[in-house]
Amino acid sequence: MEFGVRCAPCHGADGRSPTDIGRWMFSRAADLGSPRVQAYPDEQLFWIIKPVIRLTGMPGFGKSMPEEQIWHLVNYVRRIGASASKS
């Protein structure tokens, strides 16, 4: 899945535990299951993932992924939040 290749190197395999790379970024890679991230509307998550965010370590995926795959990542982030709320 795209998450394991594109997101896990910074956000961690579970999306909740930033790796050493993610902890050293400015700003730090987010815990994707956190209430702060889960409060974003789906459209905002899409626009966080798609473009390059200047002056951060967050790469943009809009040029390398079709929009449909970006929406799949948004849905995956939602599943991370759902599993976090069950813990």
Backbone torsions as a table, in degrees:
resi	resn	phi	psi	omega
1	MET	NA	153.3	-178.4
2	GLU	-58.6	-35.6	-177.3
3	PHE	-57.9	-46.4	-178.0
4	GLY	-61.4	-33.0	-178.1
5	VAL	-86.4	-43.9	-169.9
6	ARG	-98.3	-29.5	-171.8
7	CYS	-109.2	-41.1	-175.8
8	ALA	-58.7	-32.1	179.5
9	PRO	-57.1	-24.2	178.7
10	CYS	-111.6	-42.4	-175.1
11	HIS	-87.3	-7.8	-178.2
12	GLY	90.1	156.5	-176.7
13	ALA	-59.5	-32.1	179.8
14	ASP	-92.8	-3.1	-178.8
15	GLY	76.8	-0.3	-174.8
16	ARG	-118.3	-7.9	-173.8
17	SER	-127.8	87.2	-179.1
18	PRO	-52.5	139.6	178.9
19	THR	-77.5	177.8	175.7
20	ASP	-55.9	-42.2	178.0
21	ILE	-59.8	-48.7	-178.1
22	GLY	-64.2	-33.9	179.9
23	ARG	-71.5	-26.0	-178.5
24	TRP	-91.1	-1.6	179.3
25	MET	-75.6	159.1	170.5
26	PHE	-120.6	113.3	-5.5
27	SER	-80.3	159.6	-175.8
28	ARG	-56.5	143.6	176.5
29	ALA	-58.8	131.9	-174.3
30	ALA	-76.0	152.6	166.2
31	ASP	-76.4	109.4	-172.6
32	LEU	-71.1	-13.1	176.2
33	GLY	-93.9	-1.6	-176.2
34	SER	-67.6	152.7	176.8
35	PRO	-56.7	-34.6	-179.9
36	ARG	-62.0	-48.3	-179.7
37	VAL	-69.6	-42.0	-177.7
38	GLN	-68.0	-18.4	177.9
39	ALA	-76.1	-17.8	178.8
40	TYR	-66.6	139.0	171.7
41	PRO	-65.4	156.6	-179.8
42	ASP	-53.6	-41.6	-178.5
43	GLU	-61.7	-37.6	179.6
44	GLN	-69.3	-40.7	175.8
45	LEU	-59.5	-41.9	177.8
46	PHE	-56.7	-46.2	-176.5
47	TRP	-78.1	-10.9	169.8
48	ILE	-79.9	-38.6	-176.7
49	ILE	-78.1	-39.1	-170.5
50	LYS	-69.2	-56.8	-174.5
51	PRO	-87.2	165.5	169.0
52	VAL	-71.7	133.3	176.6
53	ILE	-99.6	107.5	-174.7
54	ARG	-58.3	146.7	176.0
55	LEU	63.4	23.3	172.9
56	THR	-132.6	172.8	175.9
57	GLY	-86.0	-4.3	-176.7
58	MET	-72.8	113.5	177.2
59	PRO	-76.6	157.3	173.4
60	GLY	-94.5	144.5	-178.8
61	PHE	-112.1	2.5	-176.7
62	GLY	-61.3	-30.2	-179.4
63	LYS	-87.6	-16.1	-176.7
64	SER	-112.9	-5.6	-178.9
65	MET	-134.0	140.1	172.0
66	PRO	-68.5	154.4	-178.3
67	GLU	-56.7	-34.6	179.7
68	GLU	-59.0	-40.3	178.4
69	GLN	-68.7	-35.1	177.1
70	ILE	-63.6	-41.2	176.7
71	TRP	-63.4	-34.4	175.7
72	HIS	-62.9	-39.1	176.5
73	LEU	-64.6	-40.7	176.6
74	VAL	-58.0	-46.7	179.3
75	ASN	-63.1	-36.4	177.9
76	TYR	-66.0	-40.4	176.3
77	VAL	-60.0	-39.3	176.8
78	ARG	-62.6	-40.2	178.6
79	ARG	-65.7	-35.3	175.9
80	ILE	-61.2	-43.6	178.5
81	GLY	-64.0	-39.8	179.7
82	ALA	-65.2	-41.1	179.2
83	SER	-70.7	-30.8	177.9
84	ALA	-67.3	-37.3	-177.9
85	SER	-72.5	-20.0	177.3
86	LYS	-80.5	-19.6	-176.6
87	SER	-78.5	NA	NA
